[in-house]
Amino acid sequence: MNLSTIEMDPAEARARLAEYETALKQERTVQDEALAMGYRAAARGLPIIRLSQTVAAGGFFESGLPRIAVIRATERECFARWHGDDILYGSDNRWDNRGALVGQYIVRVPLPGHRPERAWSTGRTIVPLIPPRHRPR
């Protein structure tokens, strides 16, 4: 499968990261750190997956839930829940995301126009075993 990625020049990413870190020296949230991680990856020339297009390209089950789940590799299960035109992914049934795209427990993927009328609202799946060379340190 070809993943949709966000293209950014590494020099531009380094400049945005420096600006971002300067502005947020006083107060930094989990969401801020997630954004900074993205800029760090782009600054190193690494690809950043565009989740909304990748999840949509992966297709949907007959239940209306996406075939692709998004969760930390260290988790054992992934829960998914439709919330309007967004799909929320989390490691448990905690849904206190409050609208952030990346939260402490939830990842929100906007999928406008992709939710079927008769979609199941929630689902869960196991996270497959990750080969050792791809596991987080």
C-alpha positions as CSV (number, residue, x, y, z in Angstrom):
1,M,0.0,0.0,0.0
2,N,1.2,3.5,-0.8
3,L,0.8,5.8,2.1
4,S,-0.1,9.4,1.6
5,T,2.6,11.6,3.2
6,I,3.0,15.2,4.1
7,E,5.9,16.7,2.1
8,M,8.1,19.3,3.8
9,D,11.6,20.5,3.1
10,P,13.8,19.5,6.1
11,A,15.2,23.0,6.3
12,E,11.7,24.5,6.5
13,A,10.8,21.9,9.2
14,R,13.9,22.8,11.3
15,A,12.9,26.5,11.1
16,R,9.3,25.8,12.1
17,L,10.5,23.5,14.9
18,A,12.8,26.2,16.3
19,E,10.0,28.8,16.1
20,Y,7.6,26.4,17.7
21,E,9.9,25.5,20.6
22,T,10.8,29.2,21.2
23,A,7.1,30.1,21.4
24,L,6.2,27.2,23.8
25,K,9.1,27.3,26.3
26,Q,6.8,28.4,29.1
27,E,3.8,26.0,28.5
28,R,3.9,22.7,26.6
29,T,1.1,20.2,26.4
30,V,1.0,16.6,25.1
31,Q,-0.4,17.9,21.9
32,D,2.4,20.4,21.6
33,E,5.0,17.7,22.0
34,A,3.3,15.5,19.4
35,L,3.5,18.4,16.9
36,A,7.1,19.0,17.7
37,M,7.9,15.3,17.1
38,G,6.4,15.7,13.7
39,Y,8.6,18.7,12.9
40,R,11.6,16.8,14.2
41,A,10.9,13.9,11.9
42,A,10.4,16.2,8.9
43,A,13.6,18.0,9.8
44,R,15.4,14.6,9.6
45,G,13.8,14.0,6.2
46,L,11.5,11.2,7.4
47,P,8.1,10.8,5.9
48,I,5.0,11.8,7.9
49,I,1.9,9.8,7.2
50,R,-1.2,11.8,6.2
51,L,-3.7,9.8,8.3
52,S,-6.9,11.0,6.8
53,Q,-6.0,10.0,3.2
54,T,-4.3,6.8,4.3
55,V,-7.2,5.6,6.4
56,A,-9.7,6.4,3.6
57,A,-7.5,4.7,1.0
58,G,-7.4,1.6,3.2
59,G,-11.2,1.2,2.8
60,F,-13.9,0.2,5.2
61,F,-15.5,-3.1,6.4
62,E,-19.2,-3.8,5.8
63,S,-19.8,-2.5,9.3
64,G,-18.6,0.9,8.1
65,L,-15.5,0.9,10.4
66,P,-12.1,1.5,8.7
67,R,-9.8,-1.4,7.8
68,I,-6.8,0.5,9.1
69,A,-6.4,1.3,12.8
70,V,-4.0,3.8,14.4
71,I,-2.5,3.0,17.8
72,R,0.9,2.9,19.5
73,A,2.8,-0.2,18.7
74,T,3.1,-1.0,22.4
75,E,-0.7,-1.4,22.9
76,R,-2.5,-4.8,22.7
77,E,-5.9,-3.5,21.5
78,C,-7.2,-0.6,19.5
79,F,-10.7,0.8,19.9
80,A,-12.3,2.8,17.2
81,R,-15.4,5.1,17.4
82,W,-17.1,7.3,14.9
83,H,-17.7,10.8,16.2
84,G,-19.5,12.7,13.4
85,D,-17.2,12.7,10.4
86,D,-14.2,11.8,12.5
87,I,-12.9,8.4,13.6
88,L,-11.4,8.3,17.1
89,Y,-8.7,5.6,17.8
90,G,-7.7,4.8,21.4
91,S,-6.2,2.1,23.6
92,D,-9.3,1.8,25.7
93,N,-12.9,3.1,25.8
94,R,-11.8,6.5,27.1
95,W,-13.2,9.2,24.7
96,D,-12.2,12.4,26.5
97,N,-10.4,13.9,23.5
98,R,-12.0,17.3,23.5
99,G,-11.3,17.9,19.8
100,A,-7.5,17.6,19.6
101,L,-6.1,15.6,16.7
102,V,-3.6,13.9,19.0
103,G,-4.3,13.5,22.7
104,Q,-2.9,11.5,25.5
105,Y,-5.2,8.6,24.8
106,I,-6.9,9.4,21.5
107,V,-6.0,10.0,17.9
108,R,-8.7,11.8,15.9
109,V,-8.7,11.3,12.1
110,P,-11.0,13.6,10.1
111,L,-12.8,11.6,7.3
112,P,-15.4,14.0,6.0
113,G,-17.7,12.3,3.5
114,H,-16.5,8.8,4.3
115,R,-18.8,7.6,7.0
116,P,-21.5,5.3,5.6
117,E,-25.1,5.9,6.7
118,R,-25.4,2.6,8.4
119,A,-21.9,2.4,10.0
120,W,-21.4,0.8,13.4
121,S,-20.4,3.5,15.8
122,T,-17.7,1.5,17.7
123,G,-15.4,-1.4,17.3
124,R,-12.2,-2.9,18.6
125,T,-9.4,-5.1,17.3
126,I,-6.2,-6.6,18.5
127,V,-2.9,-5.0,17.6
128,P,-0.8,-7.5,15.6
129,L,2.7,-8.5,16.8
130,I,5.3,-6.1,15.6
131,P,8.6,-7.7,14.3
132,P,11.5,-6.9,16.7
133,R,13.3,-4.6,14.2
134,H,10.2,-2.3,14.0
135,R,9.3,-2.2,17.7
136,P,9.7,1.1,19.5
137,R,12.8,1.3,21.8
